[in-house]
């Protein structure tokens, strides 16, 4: 499963769910508010900007936003909401492609760094973020915590959501730190629509080491965008990394 093949036109057209899921106000608003605060009045660069779930409302708050995105269909969907002049986007891999300008904030949300399927690519993503930042600039990552504690010996899958319309489960390859997310959507006809995506999971401590290799220090880590405490029971985290200020 190649990432450029996963994020095709059909996925892009179904991606937005206004007012629900990841587009629900209680999910979206705290993320936008926190990112606006972290820009410190500067410009922001979003890796894997997608259809603009975060970029559009952040731009509407007066933050200049540029994006990098691998999927052309996702960018086409973004263009139904914001023109190129309002939110410029560079097509390409977020681990290697550069966008013009210097930024005070680079951000990567909703687990998307795990779409890079090797440790080397994930480290390069950190280095690419550092290349785009001014001294003192921040790199923000939202990422889930691998749920390996829920796997009994000999079991390779965990169900992380289940209701009448949707079942989500992950299958793990613990040797290579790979996971495939399986999304089953039911429409009442007795049949399900299946969507799958591959990931490489990252432990929080490993993520911190990637940051150090790229010249960052971790500034903060919380369980969510509202600033809740990160604990051993947290299922996800928002981690803020910062480059040293210019001396």
Secondary structure, DSSP 8 states (H G I E B T S, - for coil): --HHHHS-HHHHHHH--TTSGGGSHHHHHHHHHHHHHHTTTS-EEEET-TT-TTHHHHHHTT--EEEEES-HHHHHHHTTTS-TTTS-EEES-TTT---SS-EEEEEE-TTGGGGS-SHHHHHHHHHHHHHHEEEEEEEEEEEE---GGG--TT--EEEEEE-SSEEEEEEEETTTTEEEEEEEEE-SSS-EEEEEEEEE---HHHHHHHHHHTTEEEEEEESSTT--B--TT-SEEEEEEEE----
